[in-house]
Amino acid sequence: MAAMARVVWDDVFTEYNFGEGHPMAPLRLELTARLCESFGLFDRSDVDVVAPPIASFDLLATVHDREYIEAVCRASEDPAAADLGRGIGTDDDPAFFGMHDASARIAQGTQLVCEAVWRGEAAHGVNFCGGMHHAMRDRAAGFCIYNDIAVGIQWLLDNGAQRVAYVDVDVHHGDGVEAIFWDDPRVLTISVHENGRILFPGTGWPADIGGTDAEGSAVNVALPPGVTDSAWLRSISSVVDPLVRAFRPDVVVSQHGCDTHMEDPLAHLAVTVDAQKQAIEIMHQLAHEICDGRWVALGGGGYEVVDVVPRTWTHLTAIAAHAPIDVQTETPVQWRDYVERRTGRPGPQRMGDIPVANLPIWVQPWSMGYNPESPIDRAVMAAREATFAHHGLDHWFD
């Protein structure tokens, strides 16, 4: 009998560690896994928890240049040998001992859950350790060494998938995945992110729509700073929903970086855990309606490592397991106690941010009209104007 969800986890994933003071703190993964365990998600009979091995060179080379992989290996054995020209040894991506193994294990994890979903061994796959969307074919970038997302998507294509929809709701543009599949019409990449004029990596414009033979396959919604829950969810539902339905993928792969949160130290949006959970539910529902539930859900950015990341990615895991947790649910006492012992600060009390009196989050559908005075609506309209016609859609109404 197929599992409801196959989830990647092992304590060894905390070895993806750029060092003290780096925003990509492995603590965020540890606390996420412990919160999942505290809710009993890993003990469910319909959830398989897998500890992947290290990916082979051949698997990594399906999306990365072999010369780059060799450079990562050299820096992994001797950080002083880091190749700055390939993005290794920078402030964003410091070299560390064991870097290749730690990064390759993440890529293997995403490949394994993609395979499980494609072969029908699990309805959904989750790798909250993954989502390394900035890594390029030939270089590291933005805290990302190997692009596990691209590895997983390429595996799906190589094993029979005709169309894959990739949706990225991280606050940063999903530039690496977009670049790797820029000329491949079989992959629809949609990125909803903060405007590149303000935020790394400085890319992701509405006019960037894919290569000559794949026009319309890249979609970018570049939002202004300060976007809150309802407008953020409107931007997702008004672009992602119609495009994914029109594309009709065989598999949906989504990246759920939670650095859109109002407390994230590296960005400028103002989204809550409640809205992030709602975005996860949108992707889950789309997968069930469009491609028989074939859904691979990944982590990504997120740098408020105590209050935000563990709750959002526990919601991700719970939704994939068809065991959603209400946002008003209190976090388990044993988890909060562990957080305080581990960090010296109390963990969050509830699984959401918004008082119950202010729920649910109301989202204005696009059908209610376009407001040209709204910078958010202008960002949405720019993406729709640039891409909808390529999918047989009307950017005003669909």
Secondary structure, DSSP 8 states (H G I E B T S, - for coil): --EEEEEE--GGGGG----TT-SS-THHHHHHHHHHHHTTGGG-TTEEEE------HHHHTTTS-HHHHHHHHHHHH-GGG--GGGTTTSSSS---TTHHHHHHHHHHHHHHHHHHHHTTSEEEEEETT---TT--SS--BTTBSS-HHHHHHHHHHHTT-S-EEEEE-SSS--HHHHHHTTT-TTEEEEEEEE-TTTSTT----TT----GGGTTSEEEEEE-TT-BHHHHHHHHHHHHHHHHHHH--SEEEEE---TTBTT-TT---BB-HHHHHHHHHHHHHHHHHHSTT-EEEE------TTTTHHHHHHHHHHHHTT----TTSB--HHHHHHHHHHHSS---SBS-SS-GGG-S-----GGG---TT-HHHHHHHHHHHHHGGGGT--TTT-
